[in-house]
Amino acid sequence: MAISDEDIVRLCQTSPNLTDTTVNRIFPVPPVYVLAENVVVKIGYLGAAHAPEAAAMTLVRQQTSIPVPEMYRFFVHGSKSYLVMEYVHGETLDHCWDDLTSWEKIQVSVVLRDYVKQMRRIRTPQIDKQIPGPITDDLSRPVRCELPALGECRAGPFFSYAELRDWMNGRLRVSQQMRKYRYTGQAFDDSESLVFTHGDLFLRNIILGNDQRLWLIDFGYAGVYPRWFEVYGMLERTLIYPQPKLWTWTRKFAAGPYDEQERYIYACQYAMTTGSITPDPGPEELEQELSSLGL
């Protein structure tokens, strides 16, 4: 804490990078540099865009008993942000999951279920007013959303739950228009309130610490979202989509069995990737097109 921001920037240039660059992921992982035995720095490339992550980590440490790295400093230098935090020693679950016994995996699942419940009990003015998006104190200026459940889109900002619902339903219409099919599943589910969501609770963001505790890291996609966004965020999203043994059961046990809601997200994904800039045709135009195709 005694060194300057400029010194931290300089040290990052010569420090080892913890990020696994051998996996070809759809969503790139920011570099994390080891500055000292107990200090790492996570780099963001969009200026203050990582400020909501720092706020999310602070909330979890203040309002839950979940082990989360202590944040030492957050600052912006040039076009990059620097999140300086505690280095948690241990193994991420993506490296040790296959070595765990079935009983140990069940124990991990029970702990994760408790963590998800605790995060869903977090309270902030943003949650009370049901404003979706990354964590912010300025409710008059919501932050644009970026997380796996929204595909490759940076969506919003949204000033209400209804705006998020309407945008996603619009993406569903685009998917149907582009792929020429009629979706018959459940529509956007807004029957439950928005809650604090980690958003990317996959194995690589969970550390089995040397202290035998289960730590959560990487709150870069955290924010206020529907509960069912969490279970989708627990999917692996490499280009070949491998799902480790028992993980499908674990994520549904921990975050909820939202099968129909996941189907809805899958149906929207085409319009959040290939068709991300295609405008919403609206319900009437879509109905005319699908009817003309005999669908």
Contacts in CASP RR format, 6 or more apart in sequence:
PFRMAT RR
TARGET T0000
AUTHOR 0000-0000-0000
METHOD contacts of the structure
MODEL  1
MAISDEDIVRLCQTSPNLTDTTVNRIFPVPPVYVLAENVVVKIGYLGAAH
APEAAAMTLVRQQTSIPVPEMYRFFVHGSKSYLVMEYVHGETLDHCWDDL
TSWEKIQVSVVLRDYVKQMRRIRTPQIDKQIPGPITDDLSRPVRCELPAL
GECRAGPFFSYAELRDWMNGRLRVSQQMRKYRYTGQAFDDSESLVFTHGD
LFLRNIILGNDQRLWLIDFGYAGVYPRWFEVYGMLERTLIYPQPKLWTWT
RKFAAGPYDEQERYIYACQYAMTTGSITPDPGPEELEQELSSLGL
1 72 0 8 1.000
1 73 0 8 1.000
5 73 0 8 1.000
5 75 0 8 1.000
5 77 0 8 1.000
5 82 0 8 1.000
6 77 0 8 1.000
8 35 0 8 1.000
8 41 0 8 1.000
8 73 0 8 1.000
8 82 0 8 1.000
8 84 0 8 1.000
9 77 0 8 1.000
9 82 0 8 1.000
11 33 0 8 1.000
11 35 0 8 1.000
11 41 0 8 1.000
12 33 0 8 1.000
12 35 0 8 1.000
12 41 0 8 1.000
12 43 0 8 1.000
12 82 0 8 1.000
15 33 0 8 1.000
15 34 0 8 1.000
15 35 0 8 1.000
15 41 0 8 1.000
16 33 0 8 1.000
16 34 0 8 1.000
17 31 0 8 1.000
17 32 0 8 1.000
17 33 0 8 1.000
17 34 0 8 1.000
18 31 0 8 1.000
18 32 0 8 1.000
18 33 0 8 1.000
18 34 0 8 1.000
18 40 0 8 1.000
19 29 0 8 1.000
19 30 0 8 1.000
19 31 0 8 1.000
19 32 0 8 1.000
20 29 0 8 1.000
20 204 0 8 1.000
23 238 0 8 1.000
24 238 0 8 1.000
24 239 0 8 1.000
25 237 0 8 1.000
25 238 0 8 1.000
25 239 0 8 1.000
26 152 0 8 1.000
26 237 0 8 1.000
26 238 0 8 1.000
26 239 0 8 1.000
27 148 0 8 1.000
27 237 0 8 1.000
29 204 0 8 1.000
30 42 0 8 1.000
30 43 0 8 1.000
30 44 0 8 1.000
30 45 0 8 1.000
31 42 0 8 1.000
31 43 0 8 1.000
32 40 0 8 1.000
32 41 0 8 1.000
32 42 0 8 1.000
32 43 0 8 1.000
33 40 0 8 1.000
33 41 0 8 1.000
33 43 0 8 1.000
34 40 0 8 1.000
34 87 0 8 1.000
35 41 0 8 1.000
35 84 0 8 1.000
36 87 0 8 1.000
37 87 0 8 1.000
38 86 0 8 1.000
38 87 0 8 1.000
39 72 0 8 1.000
39 84 0 8 1.000
39 85 0 8 1.000
39 86 0 8 1.000
39 87 0 8 1.000
40 69 0 8 1.000
40 84 0 8 1.000
40 85 0 8 1.000
40 86 0 8 1.000
40 87 0 8 1.000
41 82 0 8 1.000
41 83 0 8 1.000
41 84 0 8 1.000
41 85 0 8 1.000
42 50 0 8 1.000
42 82 0 8 1.000
42 83 0 8 1.000
42 85 0 8 1.000
43 80 0 8 1.000
43 81 0 8 1.000
43 82 0 8 1.000
43 83 0 8 1.000
44 50 0 8 1.000
44 80 0 8 1.000
44 81 0 8 1.000
44 82 0 8 1.000
44 83 0 8 1.000
45 79 0 8 1.000
45 80 0 8 1.000
46 79 0 8 1.000
46 81 0 8 1.000
47 76 0 8 1.000
47 78 0 8 1.000
47 79 0 8 1.000
47 80 0 8 1.000
47 81 0 8 1.000
48 76 0 8 1.000
48 81 0 8 1.000
49 81 0 8 1.000
50 74 0 8 1.000
50 81 0 8 1.000
50 83 0 8 1.000
50 220 0 8 1.000
51 74 0 8 1.000
51 81 0 8 1.000
52 134 0 8 1.000
52 135 0 8 1.000
52 136 0 8 1.000
52 143 0 8 1.000
52 220 0 8 1.000
52 222 0 8 1.000
52 223 0 8 1.000
53 83 0 8 1.000
53 134 0 8 1.000
53 219 0 8 1.000
53 220 0 8 1.000
53 222 0 8 1.000
54 71 0 8 1.000
54 74 0 8 1.000
54 83 0 8 1.000
55 135 0 8 1.000
55 136 0 8 1.000
55 137 0 8 1.000
56 134 0 8 1.000
56 135 0 8 1.000
56 196 0 8 1.000
56 219 0 8 1.000
56 220 0 8 1.000
56 222 0 8 1.000
56 223 0 8 1.000
57 68 0 8 1.000
57 69 0 8 1.000
57 71 0 8 1.000
57 85 0 8 1.000
57 219 0 8 1.000
58 71 0 8 1.000
59 122 0 8 1.000
59 124 0 8 1.000
59 135 0 8 1.000
59 196 0 8 1.000
60 66 0 8 1.000
60 68 0 8 1.000
60 119 0 8 1.000
60 122 0 8 1.000
60 196 0 8 1.000
60 216 0 8 1.000
60 219 0 8 1.000
61 68 0 8 1.000
61 70 0 8 1.000
61 71 0 8 1.000
63 118 0 8 1.000
63 121 0 8 1.000
63 122 0 8 1.000
63 123 0 8 1.000
64 115 0 8 1.000
64 118 0 8 1.000
64 119 0 8 1.000
64 121 0 8 1.000
64 122 0 8 1.000
65 118 0 8 1.000
66 115 0 8 1.000
66 118 0 8 1.000
66 119 0 8 1.000
66 216 0 8 1.000
67 88 0 8 1.000
67 213 0 8 1.000
67 214 0 8 1.000
67 215 0 8 1.000
67 216 0 8 1.000
68 215 0 8 1.000
68 216 0 8 1.000
68 217 0 8 1.000
68 219 0 8 1.000
69 85 0 8 1.000
69 86 0 8 1.000
69 87 0 8 1.000
69 88 0 8 1.000
69 215 0 8 1.000
69 217 0 8 1.000
70 85 0 8 1.000
70 86 0 8 1.000
71 83 0 8 1.000
71 84 0 8 1.000
71 85 0 8 1.000
71 86 0 8 1.000
72 84 0 8 1.000
72 85 0 8 1.000
72 86 0 8 1.000
73 82 0 8 1.000
73 83 0 8 1.000
73 84 0 8 1.000
74 81 0 8 1.000
74 82 0 8 1.000
74 83 0 8 1.000
74 84 0 8 1.000
75 81 0 8 1.000
75 82 0 8 1.000
76 82 0 8 1.000
88 207 0 8 1.000
88 209 0 8 1.000
88 215 0 8 1.000
88 217 0 8 1.000
89 209 0 8 1.000
89 210 0 8 1.000
90 207 0 8 1.000
90 208 0 8 1.000
90 209 0 8 1.000
90 210 0 8 1.000
91 207 0 8 1.000
91 208 0 8 1.000
91 209 0 8 1.000
92 203 0 8 1.000
92 204 0 8 1.000
92 205 0 8 1.000
92 206 0 8 1.000
92 207 0 8 1.000
92 208 0 8 1.000
93 108 0 8 1.000
93 203 0 8 1.000
93 204 0 8 1.000
93 206 0 8 1.000
93 207 0 8 1.000
93 208 0 8 1.000
94 202 0 8 1.000
94 203 0 8 1.000
94 204 0 8 1.000
94 244 0 8 1.000
96 208 0 8 1.000
97 105 0 8 1.000
97 203 0 8 1.000
97 244 0 8 1.000
97 247 0 8 1.000
98 244 0 8 1.000
98 245 0 8 1.000
100 108 0 8 1.000
102 246 0 8 1.000
105 246 0 8 1.000
105 250 0 8 1.000
108 206 0 8 1.000
108 208 0 8 1.000
108 214 0 8 1.000
108 250 0 8 1.000
109 249 0 8 1.000
109 250 0 8 1.000
109 253 0 8 1.000
109 254 0 8 1.000
111 214 0 8 1.000
112 201 0 8 1.000
112 206 0 8 1.000
112 214 0 8 1.000
112 250 0 8 1.000
112 254 0 8 1.000
113 253 0 8 1.000
113 254 0 8 1.000
113 255 0 8 1.000
115 214 0 8 1.000
115 216 0 8 1.000
115 254 0 8 1.000
116 198 0 8 1.000
116 201 0 8 1.000
116 230 0 8 1.000
116 254 0 8 1.000
116 255 0 8 1.000
119 195 0 8 1.000
119 196 0 8 1.000
119 197 0 8 1.000
119 198 0 8 1.000
120 195 0 8 1.000
120 196 0 8 1.000
120 227 0 8 1.000
122 195 0 8 1.000
122 196 0 8 1.000
124 135 0 8 1.000
124 196 0 8 1.000
124 224 0 8 1.000
125 137 0 8 1.000
125 139 0 8 1.000
126 133 0 8 1.000
126 135 0 8 1.000
126 136 0 8 1.000
126 137 0 8 1.000
126 139 0 8 1.000
126 224 0 8 1.000
127 194 0 8 1.000
127 195 0 8 1.000
127 196 0 8 1.000
127 224 0 8 1.000
129 139 0 8 1.000
130 160 0 8 1.000
130 161 0 8 1.000
130 193 0 8 1.000
130 194 0 8 1.000
130 224 0 8 1.000
131 139 0 8 1.000
131 142 0 8 1.000
131 158 0 8 1.000
131 159 0 8 1.000
131 160 0 8 1.000
131 161 0 8 1.000
131 194 0 8 1.000
131 224 0 8 1.000
132 142 0 8 1.000
132 145 0 8 1.000
132 158 0 8 1.000
132 160 0 8 1.000
132 161 0 8 1.000
132 163 0 8 1.000
132 164 0 8 1.000
132 194 0 8 1.000
132 224 0 8 1.000
132 225 0 8 1.000
133 142 0 8 1.000
133 143 0 8 1.000
133 144 0 8 1.000
133 145 0 8 1.000
133 157 0 8 1.000
133 158 0 8 1.000
133 223 0 8 1.000
133 224 0 8 1.000
133 225 0 8 1.000
134 143 0 8 1.000
134 144 0 8 1.000
134 145 0 8 1.000
134 146 0 8 1.000
134 222 0 8 1.000
134 223 0 8 1.000
135 143 0 8 1.000
135 222 0 8 1.000
135 223 0 8 1.000
135 224 0 8 1.000
136 142 0 8 1.000
136 143 0 8 1.000
141 157 0 8 1.000
142 156 0 8 1.000
142 157 0 8 1.000
142 158 0 8 1.000
142 159 0 8 1.000
143 157 0 8 1.000
144 154 0 8 1.000
144 155 0 8 1.000
144 156 0 8 1.000
144 157 0 8 1.000
145 154 0 8 1.000
145 155 0 8 1.000
145 156 0 8 1.000
145 157 0 8 1.000
145 158 0 8 1.000
145 164 0 8 1.000
145 225 0 8 1.000
146 153 0 8 1.000
146 154 0 8 1.000
146 155 0 8 1.000
146 221 0 8 1.000
147 199 0 8 1.000
147 200 0 8 1.000
147 221 0 8 1.000
147 223 0 8 1.000
147 225 0 8 1.000
147 229 0 8 1.000
147 233 0 8 1.000
148 199 0 8 1.000
148 200 0 8 1.000
148 221 0 8 1.000
148 232 0 8 1.000
148 233 0 8 1.000
148 235 0 8 1.000
148 237 0 8 1.000
149 199 0 8 1.000
149 225 0 8 1.000
149 229 0 8 1.000
149 232 0 8 1.000
149 233 0 8 1.000
149 265 0 8 1.000
150 272 0 8 1.000
151 269 0 8 1.000
151 272 0 8 1.000
151 273 0 8 1.000
152 272 0 8 1.000
152 273 0 8 1.000
152 276 0 8 1.000
153 171 0 8 1.000
153 272 0 8 1.000
153 276 0 8 1.000
155 164 0 8 1.000
155 167 0 8 1.000
156 163 0 8 1.000
156 164 0 8 1.000
156 167 0 8 1.000
158 164 0 8 1.000
158 167 0 8 1.000
161 190 0 8 1.000
161 194 0 8 1.000
162 190 0 8 1.000
165 188 0 8 1.000
165 190 0 8 1.000
168 188 0 8 1.000
168 268 0 8 1.000
169 187 0 8 1.000
169 188 0 8 1.000
170 271 0 8 1.000
170 280 0 8 1.000
170 282 0 8 1.000
171 268 0 8 1.000
171 271 0 8 1.000
171 272 0 8 1.000
171 280 0 8 1.000
172 183 0 8 1.000
172 187 0 8 1.000
172 188 0 8 1.000
172 264 0 8 1.000
172 267 0 8 1.000
172 268 0 8 1.000
172 271 0 8 1.000
173 271 0 8 1.000
173 280 0 8 1.000
173 281 0 8 1.000
173 282 0 8 1.000
173 283 0 8 1.000
173 286 0 8 1.000
174 270 0 8 1.000
174 271 0 8 1.000
174 275 0 8 1.000
174 278 0 8 1.000
174 279 0 8 1.000
174 280 0 8 1.000
174 281 0 8 1.000
175 183 0 8 1.000
175 267 0 8 1.000
175 268 0 8 1.000
175 269 0 8 1.000
175 270 0 8 1.000
175 271 0 8 1.000
176 182 0 8 1.000
176 183 0 8 1.000
176 267 0 8 1.000
176 286 0 8 1.000
176 290 0 8 1.000
177 278 0 8 1.000
177 281 0 8 1.000
177 286 0 8 1.000
177 289 0 8 1.000
178 270 0 8 1.000
178 271 0 8 1.000
178 274 0 8 1.000
178 275 0 8 1.000
178 278 0 8 1.000
179 270 0 8 1.000
180 290 0 8 1.000
180 293 0 8 1.000
180 295 0 8 1.000
181 295 0 8 1.000
182 290 0 8 1.000
182 295 0 8 1.000
183 267 0 8 1.000
185 260 0 8 1.000
185 263 0 8 1.000
185 264 0 8 1.000
185 267 0 8 1.000
186 260 0 8 1.000
186 261 0 8 1.000
186 263 0 8 1.000
186 264 0 8 1.000
187 264 0 8 1.000
188 264 0 8 1.000
189 226 0 8 1.000
189 228 0 8 1.000
189 258 0 8 1.000
189 260 0 8 1.000
189 261 0 8 1.000
189 264 0 8 1.000
190 226 0 8 1.000
192 226 0 8 1.000
192 227 0 8 1.000
194 224 0 8 1.000
194 225 0 8 1.000
194 226 0 8 1.000
195 224 0 8 1.000
195 225 0 8 1.000
195 226 0 8 1.000
195 227 0 8 1.000
196 222 0 8 1.000
196 223 0 8 1.000
196 224 0 8 1.000
197 222 0 8 1.000
197 223 0 8 1.000
197 224 0 8 1.000
197 225 0 8 1.000
197 226 0 8 1.000
197 227 0 8 1.000
197 229 0 8 1.000
197 230 0 8 1.000
198 205 0 8 1.000
198 216 0 8 1.000
198 219 0 8 1.000
198 221 0 8 1.000
198 222 0 8 1.000
198 230 0 8 1.000
198 233 0 8 1.000
199 221 0 8 1.000
199 222 0 8 1.000
199 223 0 8 1.000
199 225 0 8 1.000
199 229 0 8 1.000
199 230 0 8 1.000
199 233 0 8 1.000
200 218 0 8 1.000
200 220 0 8 1.000
200 221 0 8 1.000
200 222 0 8 1.000
200 233 0 8 1.000
201 216 0 8 1.000
201 230 0 8 1.000
201 233 0 8 1.000
201 234 0 8 1.000
201 251 0 8 1.000
201 254 0 8 1.000
201 255 0 8 1.000
202 233 0 8 1.000
202 234 0 8 1.000
202 235 0 8 1.000
202 236 0 8 1.000
202 237 0 8 1.000
203 236 0 8 1.000
203 244 0 8 1.000
203 247 0 8 1.000
204 218 0 8 1.000
205 216 0 8 1.000
205 217 0 8 1.000
205 218 0 8 1.000
206 214 0 8 1.000
206 215 0 8 1.000
206 216 0 8 1.000
206 217 0 8 1.000
207 214 0 8 1.000
207 215 0 8 1.000
207 216 0 8 1.000
207 217 0 8 1.000
208 214 0 8 1.000
208 215 0 8 1.000
209 215 0 8 1.000
221 233 0 8 1.000
226 261 0 8 1.000
227 255 0 8 1.000
227 256 0 8 1.000
227 258 0 8 1.000
228 255 0 8 1.000
228 256 0 8 1.000
228 258 0 8 1.000
228 261 0 8 1.000
228 262 0 8 1.000
228 265 0 8 1.000
230 255 0 8 1.000
230 256 0 8 1.000
231 251 0 8 1.000
231 252 0 8 1.000
231 255 0 8 1.000
231 256 0 8 1.000
231 257 0 8 1.000
231 258 0 8 1.000
231 261 0 8 1.000
231 262 0 8 1.000
232 258 0 8 1.000
232 261 0 8 1.000
232 262 0 8 1.000
232 265 0 8 1.000
234 247 0 8 1.000
234 250 0 8 1.000
234 251 0 8 1.000
234 254 0 8 1.000
234 255 0 8 1.000
235 241 0 8 1.000
235 243 0 8 1.000
235 251 0 8 1.000
236 242 0 8 1.000
236 243 0 8 1.000
236 244 0 8 1.000
236 247 0 8 1.000
252 258 0 8 1.000
271 278 0 8 1.000
281 289 0 8 1.000
END
